Amino acid sequence: MEQSSVESNPHLTPTMEWTTPSGRVFNSGDVAWILTASAMIVLMTLGLGIFYGGMTKRKNAISSILESFSILSIVSIQWLFWGYSLAFAPGGGRFYGNLKYFLFINFDGDNHLTFSHPNAPTIPNFLYGIYQCMFAGLTAALLVGSVAGRLRFRTMCIFVFIWTTIVYCPIAHWVWSHEGWAYRLGVLDFAG
């Protein structure tokens, strides 16, 4: 009797987990869910732009949708460069992170696909960063909705970039980083 392909190949396991060369174990179901959730947050940002477009004057409807996607792009760039590092890099302090993970590098000798964050040990750190980036973009889009149609586009772009760095990143560090003062007090945030 022949063995099944799963039994004959030790790299294929029915648990749907895989081990990286550095010994970390990732779960494919968790990876799939984080990718799906990140895509849904992008759709939420589109829906938010359409919602704000319906609340503004007719001439500002398209610009509201454009602003939502532009905000997601601006926050993504900021998050890649230093936002993720300021919010989640270890060794920063109780109020602000540091630039250890600038450009998603320097993950303790591992690359960004084999390193995992303590908050999400079963997915690669890069995916965790993408997921948190989508929430940062959605939060900024919610904020800018209060001035829909009343703020110049360039001013809005500059404001979002600065606000994400000065306000969102420290609050994310306080609540989600193991070194943040709110995290140490036992604060639980179920939003992201």
N, C-alpha and C positions, 0 to 999 in steps of 0.2 A: 504494500500500500504506500502511495506517495504522500509526502508531507505537504501541507499547504504552504503557500508562498510566505505567509506570515510566520509560520513555525520555522521554516528553513532560512529565513533572512532575519538576523538579530536586529537589524536597523528598522524593521517594520514591526511595530507593536500595536496591539489593539487598543492601548490606552491613549493613542494619538498624541504622545509626547515625544519630544526629541531632545537630545543632549547636544550642547554645543561643544566645540573642542576644549573650551575652558571648564567644562563640567556643569554648566548651568542647564536646568531642565525647563523647557518652554512647552506650553500646552497649545496645540493647534486650535482647539475650540476657543480658548481665550483670545488668541491672535485674531481669529475670524470675527469674534464678537467686537473687539476693539476697532477693527477696520470698518465693520458695519455701523457701529455707533458713531464713529468719526464721520462717515458719509452721511448719516442722518443729521448730524449737527450742521453739516454744510447745507442740507436741504432746509433745516430750520432757519438758517441765515437767509436763504432765498425767500422763504415764506415770510420772514420778518420784513424784508425789503418790499415784498408785495403788499403786506399789511400796512406798512407805513405809506406806500404809494397810494393806497385807497383812502388814507386819512388826510392826505395833503391835497392841495389844489391840483387840478388836472395837468398843469404845465410842469409840476414837480414829481409826477408819478414815476416816470422813467428814471429820473435822477435819484430817487429814493432807492430803487432797486440797484442802480449802479453804485451808490454809496455803500450798500450792504456788502456787495462783493469786493469793492475796493477796500473796505475796512478789513475784511478777511485776508486780503492780500497783504496789506500793510502790517497787520498783526503777525502774519506768518513770517514775514521778513524779519521783523523785530524779534520774534520768538526764536527763530533760527540763530540769529546773531548773539543775542544776550538774554532774551526774556526767559527762556527755559533755565538757563544757568542761574540767573538772579532769583528765580523762584524755587529751584529744586536742587542746586548743587550743594553737596555737603561741605561743612567747614566755614560757612559764611557767618552765621550768628543767629540771634533770636529774631532780628527784625528784617534782615536782608540777606540774600544769598551772596555768592561771589561769581567770578567769571571763569571758574574751573571748566565748565562745559561749554565754553564759547565755541560756536559753530558745531555743536554736538561732537566734540572731540575730547580726549583725555578722560576716558571712562576707566580709570585704574588699570591701564594696560590692555584692556579689551577694546574692540571696536564697537560701534554703536549698535550692531546687530547681535552681539553675543553678551552684552551687559544688560542687566535688569535693574530697575529701580526698586528700592525697598517697598514702596507702595504697591507695586505690581510685579511681583517676582516671577510670574509665569508668562510674561510677554517681554519682547526686546525693549530696551529703553527708548529706542527711536520711535516705536509705535506709541509708547506712553507719552512721549513728547508731542507727537502729532495729535493725539487725543486731547491733551491739555491745551494745545494751540487752538484747536477748534472751539473750545470753551472760551478761551481768551477773546477770540474773534467775535463770537456770539455775544459776549458780555459788552464788548465795545460797540457792537451794532445796536444793542439795546440802549446803551447810553446815548448814542448819536440820534436815535429816534426821537428824543425829546426836542431836538432842534431841526427836525426834518423840514427842508425848504426855507430855513432861515439862516443858514450858515454857508459861506462860500466853500466850494469843494476843496481848494488848496488849504484853507484854514482848518477844515474838518480833518484832512489827512495829517497835518502837523499835530493837531490836538490829539488825535487818536494815538499817534506814535508816542508822544510825550506822556499821555495819560496811562497807556499800557505799561510804560517803563516805571513811572513814578508811583502809580496807584495800584494797578492790578498785580504786578509782580511781587511787591511786598506783601500784599494781602494773601496771595497764593502761597507765599513762603510761610507766613504766619500760620495758616490753617492746614496746609498739606505737607509741608516739610517736617521731618522729624525733629528739626532744630528750632522750629518756629515757636514763639511764645504761646500762641493760642493752641497749637497742637499739644504742647506740654501741659496745658490746663485741662485737656480732655475735650476740647471742642470737636464736634462732629459735623461735617458738612457733607450732605448727601447729594449735592448738585453735580460734582465732578469727580 
